[in-house]
Amino acid sequence: MSRLVIRERADQDIDEQLIYLARQSHRIAERFLDAVERTFQILAESPERGFVWNSDGMRVWSVRGFENWLIFYHLIDDGIEIIRLLHGARDVTALLEDEP
């Protein structure tokens, strides 16, 4: 299996969404977390699956079952590095400006 690295900011993105969803429904929050983890594994096993987002080679792919949520990641030698997890309705270009 390929290596999966999750940056601290991406981990915070996940936590913030889980807190928001849990206020509405613990079941939906659990479904979201399961979908994120499952999609991370799919991407780690097939890293070229995502679409190239920018000239730095950052890629993007949606969370299965929560398609408005986008995973931004880089390919690394032995897997992927998750940069951010953002809702597509946000200004993702601005939010990704400072991400190397």
Phi, psi and omega in degrees: 000144179285155180284144179234116178249130179244116178295155181303319182294323176294320178298321177295320177303315180296311181301316180299319179290322178297318178298314179300312182292323182296331177295332180267315184195121177296327180296317179292321178299318178295318177299318179298311180299316177301317181294319178297311181298318180296317179293321175303315181295319177300314180293322179297323181280333179225070189297335182278001181298322183290160179274142177292126184267318184216180183289346177277359179087006176298141180244163180222144177207148182270156178284127180297124180092345177224062192298342176284347178267128186247135177259124177253130186209163175244148170283138172237169186311317186240027179161222180224157174238119180281123183269307181210160172232109189229148175286137184296341179281348179278167177279079186296327179299314179294320181292335181266355184308317186268005181271123177287000000 
